[in-house]
Amino acid sequence: MEYGLIGEKLGHSFSKIVHNELSDYTYELKEIPKEEFASFMEKADFKAINVTIPYKQDVIPYLYEIDKKAEEIGAVNTVVNKNGKLYGYNTDCLGLEALIAFEKIDIKDKKVLILGSGGTSKTAFVVAKNLGAREIYRVSRTAKDGLIDYHTAQSLHNDADIIINTTPCGMYPNVQTKALSIDNFKKLSALIDAVYNPLNSRLVLDAKNKGIKAIGGLYMLVAQAVFASEKFTDSKISSCEIERIYKKLLGEKENIILIGMPTSGKTTIGKALATKISKTFVDSDEEIVKKEGKSIPQIFSLVGEKGFRIIETQVISQIALKQGVVVATGGGVVLNKENIDLLKANGKVIFLDRPLDKLITTDDRPLSSSRDALEKRYNERYGLYCKSADIVIKADGSIEENLNKVLEAIG
C-alpha cells in the first residue's frame, strides 16, 4: 500500500471516494487487527496514510516527528513517510474548524460538551478552546483523566450550549444508537456529530426535530481529507475543492424519499427520477410483498393494519441503511414517526402533494378502496405529510411536470 487509510473497521468509510477526487494516487482502505498494528507501523511500507479508530493515539510512538498541533491534541490522523522517517499531523482539527465555519456555529463564550474520550475527542477539545469556548467538558462512560461521566453531564451540565459527538455511537450499521439523550438540554443551540455514515445520525435527527442547528461529519471528513492530501503530495489544494467534493458526495449518497397519498405518483415519478439522477429505485410496498410473499391486501386480511405497520417499519429500517436510492413509500408510512426518522438518516423527504380531486381509488389499496375511505385517509394524513417533509411539491400537473418540479427542488 502506498497511500490509504488504516483502522480496525473501515466498511463505513468514504475516504477512498474523497481522495480519488483529489489526486491520481491510488488510495486503499486497510483494516488492521490490533495484534498486527505494531508490525505494520514498524515496517512502514507506505508513502502516506490516514489513521482512524482506534489508532490515532497508538500511532504516535512510531513517529520520528509530530507537528505542534498534533502534539497539542495528542492524536494523529495523517502520517507521511519521508525517506524512511514518519512524520505525524492532525488534519481532523482543520476539518472540524472548517465544518464549524461552514455551518456558522459560534463557539465563543459557549459551554461545550464533547462526547467521547478518543483522539477525535481531544481534537474537538483543542478546537473548542482555540475558538474561545467558555467551558469545555469531555464526557466518557467512566469519569477518569479529568473527564466526566454521562450521568454528570446530563444532571449538572444540561445547560450546555453546544454538544460535539466524537463517539462511534450511531455509526453504520448501528444507526439506532446514540451516546446520550438531549431531551434535558434546554439551552442547546447547536449539535455537531463526527459520524458521517449515516449522513444524519440519530443524535443529529433528535436535534433537528427540536429545531436545533445540527450537522453530521461529512463536511469535516471531506475537509480533513483535502488537508491530508496536501500533506501527502506536498502541494496546495484550493479551498473550493472542499465544498465541491462535499456537494458531489452528498448528492451521490443522499436518498430521495417520496411520500404522499396512494395514486399521487410516487412510484411512477420515483422510477423516472431514479433514471434521471442515476440512482437505484426502491418501492417500500414492493419490498414488503417480497418479504412476506403475499400481496398488500392479503397481508391486511391476515394481520390487519396494526400487523402491517409492524412489517412496514421492519422493511423501512432496512431500506434506510441504503444510500444513493430513490424510495417510493406506502401512503401510511407517515403514521409512525419512527419510519420518517429512519428514512431521514440518509434521505431527503419529499411530499408529493396531489390534490384530493386528482387522486383515484384502486382495489389494491385496502384503506382507500372507496371514495369516502380515500377522503378520510387524506384528511387524517395531510398534516403528517407536511410535518414529515423536507420539501413539499404541489403535484397538480402531469407526471412530467411533477417530475420536473422534483428535479428543480433537489437542484
Secondary structure, DSSP 8 states (H G I E B T S, - for coil): --EEEEES--TT--HHHHHHHH-SS-EEEEE--HHHHHHHHHHT--SEEEE-TT-TTTTGGG-SEE-HHHHHHT---EEEEETTEEEEE--HHHHHHHHHHHTT---TT-EEEEE-SSHHHHHHHHHHHHTT-SEEEEEESS--TT-EEHHHHHHH-TT-SEEEE-S-TT-TT-TT--S---TT-TT--EEEE---SSSS-HHHHHHHHTT-EEE-SHHHHHHHHHHHHHHHHT----THHHHHHHHHHHHHH-EEEEE-STTSSHHHHHHHHHHHTT-EEEEHHHHHHHHHTS-HHHHHHHHHHHHHHHHHHHHHHHHTT--SEEEE--TTGGGSHHHHHHHHTTEEEEEEE--GGG----TT-TTSSSHHHHHHHHHHHHHHHHHH-SEEEE--S-HHHHHHHHHHHT-
